[in-house]
Amino acid sequence: MRRVLQGRRIVDAEVVPDEIVLKGVPAAAVRDAILGAKVVDVGRRGKYWWIELDRKPWLFGHLGMAGWIRDVTPGTTGGVQTRLREHGKMPWDDEHGRPRFLKLMLEAEGGGRIAFTDGRRLGRLWLADGPETGLKGLSPDVFDDPWTVSELRSKLAGRKAPIKALLLDQSLFAGVGNWIADEVLFQARIRPSRLAGNLKKPELERMLDSLHKILQHAIEVDADSSRYPDDWLFNARWGGAKGTGEIMGHAIRREPIGGRTTAWVPDLQK
């Protein structure tokens, strides 16, 4: 979005009516708010993103579980070379030549186009005057603006919740989802049920270091899980036919912690 939109005026905007995705706001109202505005900047925290315009309100969005944002400028390949899981074997475009599952299409000066698609309708679009009102209660992004060890120790001091539960708390770790939380704790060798307030400084250092390395690699390989290292828990954490009972000769335990299914290795995580 920064590459295609930033510094340019939005000359066309298609907002597909959807009571769920737009949270009851008329599509025409969203279109009127952004059409003709100049994009000053684009921001992101976790799966939340926003387009800062040269007037208020700004456009905000959330990717949900299956939302995608792609460069669909004519003559490009769509920004993503691999198949989108939600598309299955279907073509990128529908029978009308538009991106399948389209919710939003923006065209900038010069012809650049951005499409937001969501086949499961779990994403959201809304208007707000800025991040302070549009993203209430959300922490800084864990990749772009990570905690220092001292900041995190202060945030977790006295907390009696399991560290796994707090890793999923977007007011503390915006951008961490379930598999990432499990991977971080596995690589940091921390038991997911440990009380967050009891973690020592070296453990927090390992946790933050693991978090950065995991996100860095996932971004570098475009989240293509076939390119994740063989020793990642990701490759074995899933239950059923997709999972295995052990990793590196150690048994994997799967149990609910913090309201989510958690995979961890008792022999290695203390």
Phi, psi and omega in degrees: 000321178298315183296320186272324191253326191299132180082001182242157178271143178277113185262345175207144181215122174251118178244113184282125179303129180199109184300328183279305184297321182269003177054040175085355179280133180300138180301325181296325180293321178293317180299315182297328183290330187252337184294128179087352180279153177264136180277116180275317182199167175231130181240163180207141168222112184060230179273000176273143178215160177210154177248111178282123182254169179278012175208166178258151000278173176258163178266130178241155178207163175224135185285341184064208182273336190222018180279147178225143171244126184225150171279113180243030176303133178308132181096351176266175180263008178095003173084327181241123184277329181278162178292145172276129183306319184291342179276342185060230179260008181288156177296160177304316187256158177275188185292347179261004179081013178257154178306132181296140179066031183295136174240331182206135174227126179241134176242129181259166173307136182095352175098357179294139182230141176237134178239137172249118181240150180202102182287340183257355177060034177261350176283170181219151173229137178203171180246143177202163184277351178167172182301330182295334176254330183277341184227051183299133174080004183266136180285170168302155181292136186290340179263312183283331185217066187289156174294148164275164180299317181295320177297317182291321177302319179294319180294324185268352184304126178079359182286131183260001180280152176299144181300328177300317180296320182285331175297333179271355181281111185290348174281351177244321186225071182293116180117352180266123175254186190296312183291326179295317179301315179297319181294317179301312183291326176295312182290331178275354179060046180241129178293129185296338180273358178302139177292130187302322183290348181264355182291137181276165181303314179298327178291319177294324176298315179296321182295314180293322178296317178297318180300314181296315183295321180295312180295319180301314181292316181300322179291317182298329181258017178057037178058027176277101188295341177292346181255010175283147182304148183297333183269010175283142176299332181311320185289349183228355191287335187288145177278180177066210186293338182277348185249177175228168182273350182207166175220130181053034179083005181247139182291141176261131175255138177238123182203157178284128174222129182065027178080005180230148175298129185237132175252131179206170187238100185304326180295333188249335185254119186242000000 
